[in-house]
Structure formats: C-alpha cells, structure tokens
Amino acid sequence: ELEKEISERLDKSEQIILLQNRRGYSIVQRCKDCGNVNNCDNCDVSMTFHKTDNMFHCHYCKNIKPITKNCYLCKSENLIFLGTGTQKVETILKEKFPGIRILRMDLDTVKKPGAHEIILKKFANNEANILLGTQMISKGLDFNNVTLVGIINSDSGLFFPDFRANERVFQLIYQVSGRSGRRKIPGKAIIQTYNSNDIYIKTAAELNISKFY
C-alpha cells in the first residue's frame, strides 16, 4: 500500500516524508552456522552496518570495525544481514522508483555545520521527492507540498526495556503524521506495524490524545 501511495504522489508531483527511526544499512550481522551476532567489543551491543563507508558502527560508544567475510567466533562465511536502516530504505526506493530524488536526514548526513538547514531548504524548494529520516524529521516541519507520510516499522521502539518506550512510540507516530496535508491538499499517513491492535499504535494512528492519556 505504501509503495502504491508513493507512486501516486510522484505522478502528481507531490512530496513524501518517510520515517525510519534507525540509521545505517542493516542493524545486525548474524552467523547462520553458530548464531553469533557481531557485537561491539566495548559495550556488547550489536553493531550496525553502514554501506556508505562499508564499516560496522556502534551507535553507543562510536566504535568502528571493518567488515569481514568470516564470523568472528567460528570463522564461517555463512553470514547474513538483518534489519533495516535509513540507508537500506534509500537503496530500495531508488531500485523501485528509478530517477527518484531523495534527501536522507539522519546523524550521518547532518554532521557538518548547517547541513540540517541545507537539507530542509532543498526539500522546501521541491528539489527532492522524498525526505527520508530518523526522528529528527518527526516534528516542527511544515511543507506546503507534502501529502503523504510513511512510518516504516513503527514497532521498533515498542519493546525497548524502558518504561517510557511506549509513550515515545506514540509521540513519534503522532508528531510525524501531522507533517502531511498541512495546506489545501488533503494528506495521508501510513503506519507499518505488526502490532496493529497495540493501544499505543492505535491511539497514535487515530490522533486520539485523550484515549492515550
């Protein structure tokens, strides 16, 4: 459905905002033989593969490791990449919609001073069809021509071991959904979820703050 709606917006020269709240390309590298996950040597969390520099990055301690063909534990070459970050979404979009113009906004693209403002100015000037990013694109943005918001894998924050996790998911969906249809053209938000009956997903999709409270 999201792919169909994107295609329709492109045909009408309208703009789209896509939220994927994980940066990088793939979130986990796992060995299919021994099950080992490529974790950070310092803090033991899974390292994220970044295709832009072909390296593994730890998003907690900033440790970086080169990519290898063999499992760090059993030396097997039977490795798979799991999970999706903004870089992977960008790659898939370019494959499905040749010639599409995408601006990606995450911590990797806004490192330079003023980069944040440059990206937003380009999008406001219709220099791109899609603004793809992490939570930094979820609030405070107001574009005339945006008529579709897509939230990719909205479940990703539901199961964090943090008592505020569910509220943050609600806030993120509620805020980014409001970026669509802010002018004369009606807007639409599509929320991708495996937990459509989850109360936080439902109340955010309905923009029902009272029920959420």
N, C-alpha and C positions, 0 to 999 in steps of 0.2 A: 504493500500500500504506500509506503513512504517513497519507494522508487517511482511509482506511478505519479504521485503528487509532485515530486521534484521535476519530473519530465513535463508535467502540465505547466508548472511555474516557469520553467525555462522557455517553453513555447510562447508564453505571454510576456517574456522579458521582465518577470517579477523576481524578487530576490528571496533567498532562503537562509535561515540560520540553523546550523546543526550543532548540537551539544553532545560531545563525548567526553565525559569527565575523567579520562585517563590519557595522559600524553605518551609519546613514544609509539612504537610499532606493535610489538607483542609484549604482553605482560609477564609471561612465564615461558621459560625453556625447560622442557622435561625430557628425561631419558625414557624411552619406551621399554627398555630392557630391565633396568634396575629401579626405575621410578624416581630417580634423583632429580631434584629441582635445582637449577642454577641460582644459588643464593649468594648474597653479599658476604664476603669474608669478614666484614666488620660487624654488621648488625643482624645477619642471618635472615633477612627478608629477601623475597625473590627479586632478581634484577630484571629490569625492563630493557628489551632490545630496541635500540634506536637505529632505524635504517639510514638516517641522514649521515651518520658517521660510522655505521657498521660496528657499533660497540654496545656493550651492556652497561646500563647506568643504574645505580642505586639512588632512588629518589629521596632517601632519608639522609644518608651521610655523604652523598655525592661521589661515592667510589665509582670508578670506571674500570671495566675489564674488556679485553679484546674478545671477539667472537672466535670460537674454536669448533672444529669438526667432531671432536670427541667429548664424551661425557667426562666430567671432572672426577667422577667416582669410579666407574667401571671401564672407562675408555671406549665404550661403544659409540658407533657413528649413527645409531638409531635415535636421533633427536627430533623433537617436534616443538613448534612454537604454538602457544595457546594464548587466547585473549586478544583484545583489540584496543589499540590506542589511536590517537588522532592521526598519526602518520599512516596507519593502515587504512583508516576510513578515507583519507585523502587519495590513497592509491586506488582503492576500489571505485571511488567516484569518478576518477579520471578514466578508468577502464570502461565503466558503464556509460559515461557521457563524454565521449571524445570532444576535445576543444573547450570543455568547461573551464571557467575561471574561478579558482578557489583561493581564498585568503585563510590561512591557518593561524589561529591565535592561541598560543599556549606559552608556557615558560621558556620553551626552546626558541620561539620566534620573537619574543619581546625582551631579550636580554640587553640589546643595545638601547641607550637612552633615546627616548622619543619614538621607539618602534611601535608602541601601543597606539599612539595617536596617528601615526602614519597608516597603519592597517585600517583603523576605523575611518579615517578620512577617505581612503581609497574606496572602501565599501560604500560610504555615503555618496561618493561621486559615481556610483554604478560601474566601478572598474572591475567588479567581480560578481559572479552569480551567487556564490555561496560563501558565507562566513562560518568557518568550522573552528570550534574551540572547546576549551575546558570551561570551568565555572566562571572564569573571568568575563565571559560573554553573556552571563545569565541575567545581569541587571544593569539598569542605568542607560541602556542603549535605546535610541529612538530613531528608526529609519523609516522614511516615507514608503519605500517600495517593498518592504518585507511582508510577505503574505503567508509564509509557511515556516513553522519551527518544527524541527525533528529532534527528539531526545532519544539518543541511541543507548540502549542498555541502561535504562533508568534504575534497574535493580542494583547496580554495582555498589551503591552506598548503603543498602538496607541492612547488610549483615556484618558491618564493622562492629567490633567489640567496644562500643561506645554508647552510652545511654542517650546521647544526642543524635545518633546516626539517623534515625527515622525522621526526626524533625528537619535535619539538614536535607534529606531527600525531598521532603515536602517543599521546603523553601526553594530548592533548586528548580524543581519542576514548575512551581507556581511562578517564580520570577521569570524564567526563560520563556514560558508560554505567553507571557504578557508582551513579548517583543514582537509578536505577529499581529498584523492588522490594526496598526495604531493610527491609521488615517482613513481615507474614504473607502479603500478596498478591503473587504472582509478578510480576516485571517483564519488560519487553522493551525492547530498543534497536534502532532502525532507522537505519542509516547510509546516506545517499545519496551515491553515488560513481559516477564514470565510469571509475574505475580499480580495479575490484574485485579484480584479481589483484596489485595492488601489495602488496609484502611488509609494508609498514608499516600499510596499511589492514587487511590480513588478520589480522595478529597482534594488532592492537588489537581487532578485531571478535571474535576468539577469546579475548580477555583472556589471551593467551599471552606472558607476560613472558620466559620462558626462551628461546623461539624468537626473540623480538625481539632479545634480547641476543646 
